[in-house]
Amino acid sequence: MSDAGVGNEGAESGRDDAEQLARRAVRRDRDAWGEIFEAHYQSVYTFVRYRLQGAAEAEDVAAQVFEVAYRGADRFDYRGVPIEGWLIGIARNLARDHIKKLGRRGYQEEIDDLNAPAEPDAAPSVDLRNDLEAAMHHLTEDQQTVLSLRFLLDRSVAETAVLMDRSEDAVKNLQRRALAAMQRALAGSGYGEG
């Protein structure tokens, strides 16, 4: 048997395992949800964390993602798209809703802190992180998502395409536009000069 055949069998086995896990999750099998939580909590938390001000609220929203997914498990339709894609979609919506809720409650100053400049005596790495976070807020949600998946979660173009339910070319174009927008936003902060 050739190596190509072995690779295809491994890929098919992985799809079968993912489909079985999804079926178990739809039936609300607690062991399946334990596996899903263990496999995806960190990436969901990382995805949410850069969007929200504090680690505690990111933890709360990340946990809420799994609660919402569990409650809506019977609506999950496995079509070859990984469960992680569904979870990231939920995380994206909950983070957006959380930010809107803060604004409605009069916490605009907390939202403004996301774009606030660093303290004058802050280390350069802190300044850069603050500038990167502020620049990210100038991007569309899709642009933020593609950069989060590609660079924060270290997903390949192919993995990002599957998670976003887009073609690889669409992901590459979205990433290119997002990076160009980031570059423009960072140029306003003095990066790229000299």
N, C-alpha and C positions, 0 to 999 in steps of 0.2 A: 504494500500500500504506500502511496506517495505521501509526502509531508502535507501537500495541499488537502488531501482527504482528511487527514488528522485534524487540521485546522478547522475545516468545515464542520466536522463532527463536534469539536469543542465549542464552536460558535452556536451550533444547533442545540447542544446540551445546555449552554448558557441561556439561550432563549426559552427553552423548555422549562428550565429552573425558574426563570423570571416569570413566565406565564403561570406556573404552578403556585409560586409565591403570591402573585396577584390574585389568583382564584381563591387561595386560602384567606387572603386579606379581605376580599369581598365578603366572605362568609364570617368575617370578624374573628378569625382564629387568633387567639392571643399570642401564641408562639410566633405566628407569621408577623404580627405587629411588633413583637419584640425584635425579630430579625430586621424588620424595616427600620425601626427606631435606631438600633445599633449601627446599621449600615449607613444611614442618611442624616442622623441628627447633626453631626459636625458640619456637613456641607450646608444644611439648611441654616444652622446658626451663623456660619460664616457669611452666607448670602444675606441674611437679615442684618447682621451686626454692622456692616459698613453703612447701612441706610439709617440706623437709629442711633440716638445719642449715647445711650449707656448700655453696658454689658447686661445689666439686670433686665432692662426692658427687651433687649434682644433675646435673652433666655426665655422670657415670658412669651414673646411672639413665636419663637421657634417651637416651644412646647405646644402652643396653641395650634400651630400648623398640623401637628400630629393628631390633636383632638378633632379638628375640623375634618381631616382626612379620614379618621376612624368613623366619625358620625356619617360622613358621606360615602363610605366605602361601597355601598350598594350601587352608587352611580358611577363608580370607576369602571371604565371600559378599556381593558387591555387590548391595544392594537399594535403591539410591538414597541410602543413608547414606554421607556422605563418609568417605574414608579417615582423615581427621583424627579422626573420632569413634571409630574403631577404635583409633587410636594413643593417644588420650586415655584410653580404657578400659584399655589396657595400662599406660599411665603411672600411672594411679590404682592399679592392682593392684600394680605393682612398688614404688611409693612406700610403700604400706601394708605390703608384705612386708619392705621395707628397714627400716622403723621397728620392726616386730615382731622382726626379726632382731637389731637393736641392743639391744632389751629383753632378749632371750634370752641375749645375750652378756654381759650385765651392764653395758651402757652406759646404764642408766636415767638417770644424771646428764646424758647428752647429750640424752635425750628431755626431761628436766625443764628443760633450758636453753631449750627452745622456749617455755616458759611463765614463764621467769625474768623478774623486773622489770629494767628498764634500770638502768644505773649512775646513781648520784645526780647526777653532773655531766653526764649525757648531754644532748644538745640535745633540745628539745621534739619535733622531727620524729622522732628516734630513739625517744623514749618512745612516741609515737603508733604508730609502726610496730610496736614490740614489743607494745603493747597490742592492736593489730589482729591480729597473728599469734597471740597468746595467745587472743583471742576466737574466732578461726577454729577453733581446736582444740576448742571447745565445741560445734561444729556437727556434724551428721551428715555422712557422706561426700557424700551427694547435695547437701546444702546447700553444702558447701565447693566441690563441683564447679560448681554453678550460679553461685556468686559468682565463682569463678575464671574461668569462661568469659565471664561478663557484664562483669566489671570489670577483671580482670587481662589477659584476652585481647581485650577490647573486642568481643565478639560480640553481635549483635542477639538479641532474643528468638527470632526465627525460626531463626537459625543455631544458637542454643543448643538449641532444641527438636530440630532435626535431629541435632545431635551427641550429645544425650542420649537420642535415640529416644523423645521424649515430645511431647505436644501443647504448643502455645504457652501455653494456659491453665494446664497443669500446671507449666510453667516459671515463669510469672508467680506462681503460688501458692507454689511452692517458694522462689522468690526473696523473696517477701514474708515468708514464715516465717523464712527465713535472716537477713534484715535485722533482723527483730524479735528473733531470738535474739542477733544481734550487738549490738543496742542494749542488751539486758538484760545481756550479758556486759561491755560497755563501761561500763554504769552502775555495775557493781561496781568499776570502776577509777577512778571519780570523774568520768567524762564525763557531760555532761548536767545537772550540778548548777549551779545559779545561772544 
